[in-house]
Amino acid sequence: MYKSLPDKISIFPLKGVIMLPDTTLPLNIFEPRYLSMIENALKTSHRMIGIIQPKKKANKNDLSVYLTGCLGKIIKFEETTDGRYLISLRGISRINIVNETLSDEGYLVAKINNKNYLNDINKYKEMSFVYENDQKLKIELKNYFKTKKIETDWGYIEKCANVDLVDQISMICPFTSEEKQMLLESENIENRYLLLTSILEMNNINNGDKNVIKH
């Protein structure tokens, strides 16, 4: 699909937000520095930015973002009357940060590579998925939505193929930043399926414990 990816990219750090290859992420842009970032990205031939979670610095020499994020292409752009940008990104490939600098406009620019994630561009979801008929994910997901009191179209979820559901749920569920990062960095979609199911199961167990009356 893409012969080559940019080796330097603007970075949009978003806590608790991940994007995965071949998914769509809608964003509401309003900070001046990120408005400039989007404007500059639109001027490039690739129209891509990186979505990466920020992290706390242990010391001044630490990177301010995780080393792994995802490259996304701006596929939809709309300017609102109050000066915001509404955009949609299409996930292209996970990336690793080599180094980062601060641009004159105040947003991060990073040197990147995707050598650890070459299969992301090869439509990995078109390959045979070993957990396609497994029901554990949907069982744990149903319990999770119930305990979290999240309303959803369960009929739609039941019709979804597991291979498509894994990445959608990894992105939209309100997991911790650490859990989201583990899902993002999973080696392949089979590993992500197992990890996602485990995270849902542990959340359900912990939420169940909170509802138990203790003496």
ABEGO torsion letter per residue (X at the ends): XBABBBABBBBBBBBGBBBBBGBBBBBBBABAAAAAAAAAAAABAAGBBBBBBBBBBABAABBABBABBBBBBBABBBBBAAGBBBBBBBBABBBBBABBBBBAAGBBBBBBBAAAAAAAAAGAAABBBAAAABAAAAAAAAAAAAAAGBBBBAAAAAABBAAAAAAAAAAABBBBAAAAAAAAABABAAAAAAAAAAAAAAAAAAAAAAABBBX
